[in-house]
Amino acid sequence: MKYSFLISVITIIAGLIMVSCRQKPQEPATQVIEKPRVPDWHKNAVIYEVNLRHYLKDNTFKAFESQIPRLKEMGIDLLWFMPVNPISVKNRKGELGSPYSVADYYNTNPEYGTLEDFKHMVQAIHDAGMYIIIDWVPNHTGWDNPWITEHPDWYTKDKNGNITDPIDYNTGKPWGWTDVADLNFDNKEMRIGMIDALKFWINETGIDGYRMDVAHGVPVDFWAQCADSLYKIKPLFMLSEGEVPDIVNNGTFIADYGWEMHHNLNEIAASQGANRKKAANVVQGNVKEGEKHVKIKNALSIDTIMAKKAKQYQKGYQMQFTSNHDENSWAGTEFERMGDGHKAFAVLTATIPGLPLVYTGQESAMDKQLEFFKKDSIAWGDYLYAGFYKTLFDLKHRNKALWNGSWGGPLVKISTGNDNHIYAFIREKDGDKAVVLINMSSKPQVAKLIGTGYGGMYNDVFAGHSYELKEGASIEFTPWSYLVLSSN
């Protein structure tokens, strides 16, 4: 299935935001942009999420600079920092509050350091040939954010005129995010104020883009308006937390989350007996866990989702992952959710079309759910999986077939006669080829290769030696094992 989308010339009619200062925002002017200005480096990039609160005992920007060479060596190109802003005190949850309860859009969390410290770290990242985006929270603010008192009309209010916490747009009921106040995107001045704050970080600190929190909860037309202003400053990498095709297809974001694929992989793990948290009690096509039913999934479900996304998205690509801060803290580690299959799923997410993500601690095989509202610690050890990830990412960098979006090659399935359990495919681009076969089950499997066009001499990237893949061959796989072959 082909799952790479062309970044082509587009036209977006939206508001050009011209702001003279924070206190006196001007009305937007109509402006036409021809296409999003995206940097060239993203085409074969790998992203890493930094949870700075837990990263080191001294969780500061200055201390993190010591980690940059190690992450560069592992093959990381883009660092995504969870919110670096001050955290609200009023109505906060836990000891330290949620990083997504922003007290001031124009400053840094003093626990991490000053704005000047942040700028110094950004420069160090750039000097290493890497890039940085920061997590931005446009949907809501903390209750002691200055906007609460300066611009109360910028917030959503109930029938009694009281500012409310965010409402689930699906149910009309509160999410339970009582530590934050919901922003009202019907207010034009609030939109301009938000864009002004976004421009500040690009202009003042030199960051390379944003990961937009709860992007799916913000009106689509705001993102067009926002992109119109931000892309004028410089080429940016924009990542949406949601899975909303409209804001990728309109050129606002270059990438969004492969949430559906991720949840599907978790369900494959549960169905195949890898998930520690779910009972392996199979009843009439379902895995039964108390009153909850999870559909039985196997490797074929991957194709179904990829075909669906190919129809939904005309451009851009998705971020693929086995963990992130939400999954780790609330759903469990990749070891809990994916069990012995966690490496097999990591290989898949690094080689199917999309941008692969590594979350803080995964390179050290961290089997721990990190606290969300208080300080936690990571046992870094000897970075047990750093070599595993480096092998995958070095391959991604050098083999064009595995590049992101339209820069990579389409995924073409290889039939194995056992497609329920063996996921096999070839990708090719500009003469580069990559062949991947993965046993996505907890039992030994045999792949009896069918068809033509995939045979030849390759490099077995994990074994480190040449490998002749013969058309029609039978290959035996142990549970959750994989074979990754490259033409270069």
Sequence and secondary structure as in RCSB ss.txt:
>XXXX:A:sequence
MKYSFLISVITIIAGLIMVSCRQKPQEPATQVIEKPRVPDWHKNAVIYEVNLRHYLKDNTFKAFESQIPRLKEMG
IDLLWFMPVNPISVKNRKGELGSPYSVADYYNTNPEYGTLEDFKHMVQAIHDAGMYIIIDWVPNHTGWDNPWITE
HPDWYTKDKNGNITDPIDYNTGKPWGWTDVADLNFDNKEMRIGMIDALKFWINETGIDGYRMDVAHGVPVDFWAQ
CADSLYKIKPLFMLSEGEVPDIVNNGTFIADYGWEMHHNLNEIAASQGANRKKAANVVQGNVKEGEKHVKIKNAL
SIDTIMAKKAKQYQKGYQMQFTSNHDENSWAGTEFERMGDGHKAFAVLTATIPGLPLVYTGQESAMDKQLEFFKK
DSIAWGDYLYAGFYKTLFDLKHRNKALWNGSWGGPLVKISTGNDNHIYAFIREKDGDKAVVLINMSSKPQVAKLI
GTGYGGMYNDVFAGHSYELKEGASIEFTPWSYLVLSSN
>XXXX:A:secstr
           EEEEE  BS SSSB   EEEEESS    GGGGG  EEEE HHHHSSS SHHHHGGGHHHHHHHT
  EEEE   S B  TT  TTT  TTSBS TTS  TTT  HHHHHHHHHHHHHTT EEEEEE  SEEETTSHHHHH
 GGGB B TTS B   B TTTSSB S TTEEEB TT HHHHHHHHHHHHHHHHHH   EEEETTGGGS HHHHHH
HHHHHTTTS  EEEESS  THHHHTSS SEEE HHHHHHHHHHHHHTT  TTS   EETTEEEETTEEEE   TH
HHHHHHHHHHHH SS EEEE S  HHIIIII  HHHHHGGGHHHHHHHHHHSSSEEEEETTGGGT      SSS 
     TT TTHHHHHHHHHHHHH GGG SGGGS  EEE   S TTTEEEEEEEETTEEEEEEEE SSS EEEE  
SSS  EEEEETTTTEEEEE TT EEEE TT EEEEE  
